[in-house]
Amino acid sequence: MNLSVKDAARLLTVSEKTIYRWIKQEIVPAYKVNESYRFNRAELIEWATSRRMGLAADAFSEPETDAQPLPTLYEALEAGGVFYRIEGKNRDEVLADAVAHLRLPEEVDRGYLQQVLVAREQLASTAVGGGIAIPHPRSPGLLHVTRPTVTLCFLENPVAFHALDGKPVGVLLLIISPTLRFHLHLLSRVGFALQDAEFARALRSEQSREKIFAALAAAEGRFQG
């Protein structure tokens, strides 16, 4: 969805003057279209939440899905699955092989999804450090999937993902969601889970599916309890 400067200001609960200042400083994701600035709603919310900024009360409102329960990360990972020995000599090849393994409806264009994921990485790396990345489309909902999933992929060989810590990535947690609400929820859950030492250790040591799910269940119990 394209937002105007006025829309962006309302969403972020700041003045339009502030939005223009951020545009000038090149710190907010904005696009110039026919001499006017436009914003991608999902990208803007993700940008704001990553900086712990305030948002309008209805920022996450999606009337058509608000009644649907949010999945746990455990449920989303069960739906997405765990895959080992994902191949590729570089980031783009790895993403292509990961997409080939995804549990997607037949009508989803995997080639398009691959392009979307690569474009997201070119905008800003999804590597979060420690050899882990969280690839995801910049605009959830474009793929017309019916359920949110998180797919865990272990790479045959770590590859460069332009991570801030400079470490190559060997683990992917790939998020696919039908709506922005589900996407941001899972992104938040993944972030919390990666702060759990036992779950992070299970990923980095490439443990079995059973041990990974056990560690995740324990982690979710801790940060939800």
C-alpha positions in Angstrom: 0.0 0.0 0.0 1.3 3.4 -0.9 1.2 6.0 1.9 1.6 9.8 1.5 3.6 12.0 3.8 0.5 12.8 5.7 -0.4 9.1 6.1 3.2 8.3 7.2 3.1 11.1 9.8 -0.2 9.8 11.2 1.0 6.2 11.3 4.3 7.2 13.1 2.5 9.8 15.3 4.9 12.6 14.3 4.5 15.8 12.3 4.8 16.0 8.5 7.7 18.3 9.1 9.5 15.5 11.0 8.8 13.1 8.1 10.3 15.6 5.6 13.3 16.0 7.9 13.9 12.2 8.0 13.5 12.0 4.2 16.2 14.7 3.8 18.5 12.9 6.3 17.8 9.6 4.3 16.9 7.7 7.5 13.4 6.7 6.6 12.5 4.4 3.7 10.7 6.7 1.2 10.2 6.6 -2.6 9.8 9.6 -4.9 6.9 9.1 -7.3 5.9 12.0 -9.7 7.5 14.6 -7.5 5.7 13.2 -4.4 7.0 11.0 -1.6 5.4 7.6 -1.0 5.9 5.0 1.6 5.4 1.2 1.8 3.2 0.6 4.9 4.8 -2.8 5.8 8.3 -1.4 5.3 7.5 1.7 7.3 6.1 -0.2 10.3 9.0 -2.6 10.3 11.4 0.4 10.2 9.6 2.0 13.1 9.3 -1.1 15.3 13.0 -2.0 14.8 13.7 1.5 16.3 11.1 1.0 19.1 9.2 4.1 17.9 5.6 4.9 18.7 2.9 4.0 16.2 -0.7 4.9 15.8 -3.1 2.7 17.8 -4.6 1.2 14.6 -1.2 0.6 12.9 -1.6 -3.1 13.0 -5.3 -3.2 12.3 -6.4 -5.4 9.4 -10.2 -5.8 9.8 -10.3 -8.9 7.5 -7.9 -10.8 9.7 -8.0 -9.2 13.1 -10.4 -11.9 14.4 -8.0 -14.7 13.4 -5.7 -15.9 16.2 -2.0 -15.3 16.0 0.1 -18.4 15.7 2.9 -19.3 18.0 6.3 -19.5 16.5 6.2 -23.3 17.2 3.0 -23.6 15.1 4.5 -21.5 12.3 7.7 -23.6 12.2 5.6 -26.8 12.2 3.8 -25.4 9.1 7.0 -24.2 7.4 9.3 -27.1 8.3 13.0 -27.6 8.9 15.4 -28.4 6.0 19.0 -29.3 6.1 21.9 -29.0 3.5 20.5 -26.1 1.5 22.9 -25.6 -1.3 24.4 -22.5 -3.0 27.7 -20.8 -3.4 26.4 -17.3 -2.6 23.4 -15.5 -1.1 21.2 -15.5 -4.2 21.8 -19.2 -4.9 21.0 -20.1 -1.3 17.8 -18.2 -1.4 16.8 -19.9 -4.6 17.3 -23.4 -3.1 15.5 -22.4 0.1 12.5 -21.2 -2.0 12.5 -24.5 -3.8 12.0 -26.3 -0.5 9.2 -24.1 0.8 5.8 -25.5 1.5 3.8 -23.3 -0.7 0.5 -23.5 -2.6 1.0 -24.6 -6.2 -0.2 -21.3 -7.6 2.6 -19.3 -5.9 5.3 -18.2 -8.3 8.5 -19.4 -6.7 10.6 -17.5 -9.2 8.8 -14.3 -8.3 9.3 -15.0 -4.6 13.0 -15.5 -5.1 13.2 -12.2 -6.8 11.3 -10.5 -4.0 13.6 -12.0 -1.3 16.7 -10.9 -3.2 15.3 -7.4 -3.6 14.7 -7.3 0.1 18.4 -8.3 0.8 19.6 -5.6 -1.6 17.6 -3.0 0.3 19.1 -4.1 3.6 20.5 -7.4 4.8 18.2 -9.5 7.0 21.2 -11.1 8.7 20.9 -10.5 12.5 24.4 -11.6 13.4 25.9 -14.8 14.7 25.4 -16.6 11.4 21.6 -16.2 11.3 19.4 -14.4 8.8 15.6 -13.8 8.7 14.7 -13.5 4.9 11.2 -12.2 4.2 9.4 -10.3 1.5 9.3 -6.5 2.0 5.6 -6.4 1.4 3.7 -9.3 3.1 0.5 -10.3 1.3 1.8 -10.2 -2.3 2.0 -14.0 -2.6 -1.6 -14.8 -1.7 -0.6 -17.5 0.8 -3.3 -18.6 3.2 -1.3 -19.3 6.3 1.8 -17.8 8.0 4.9 -20.0 8.1 8.5 -19.9 9.3 10.9 -22.2 7.5 14.2 -23.1 9.1 17.0 -23.8 6.6 20.5 -25.0 7.5 23.0 -24.2 4.7 25.5 -26.8 3.4 28.1 -24.0 3.4 27.7 -20.6 5.1 27.6 -17.7 2.7 28.1 -13.9 2.9 24.9 -12.0 3.7 26.5 -8.6 4.3 25.9 -9.0 8.1 26.9 -6.2 10.3 29.1 -8.5 12.3 30.8 -9.7 9.1 30.0 -13.4 9.8 28.8 -15.6 7.0 25.2 -17.0 7.4 24.6 -20.6 7.9 21.0 -20.6 9.2 17.9 -19.0 7.7 14.5 -18.4 9.3 12.4 -17.6 6.3 9.1 -15.9 7.1 6.1 -16.0 4.7 2.9 -14.4 5.8 -0.5 -13.6 4.2 -0.8 -10.3 6.1 1.2 -7.5 7.7 -0.2 -8.4 11.1 1.0 -12.0 11.0 4.3 -10.9 9.5 5.2 -8.5 12.3 4.0 -10.9 14.9 6.3 -13.7 13.7 9.2 -11.3 13.2 8.8 -10.3 16.8 8.5 -13.9 18.0 11.6 -14.9 16.0 13.5 -12.0 17.6 12.5 -13.0 21.1 13.3 -16.7 20.4 16.8 -15.9 19.2 17.5 -14.1 22.5 17.0 -17.5 24.2 20.4 -19.1 24.7 19.2 -22.7 24.4 17.2 -22.1 21.2 20.0 -20.1 19.6 22.5 -22.9 20.6 20.2 -25.5 19.0 20.2 -23.6 15.7 23.9 -22.8 15.6 24.8 -26.5 16.4 22.4 -27.7 13.8 20.6 -30.1 16.1 17.8 -32.5 15.1 14.3 -31.4 14.4 13.1 -32.9 17.7 15.7 -31.0 19.8 15.0 -27.8 17.9 11.3 -28.0 18.5 11.8 -28.9 22.2 14.2 -25.9 22.6 11.6 -23.6 20.9 8.7 -24.9 23.0 10.8 -24.1 26.1 11.8 -20.7 24.8 8.3 -19.7 24.0 7.1 -20.8 27.4 9.7 -18.6 29.0 9.1 -15.4 27.0 5.3 -15.9 27.1 5.2 -16.8 30.7 
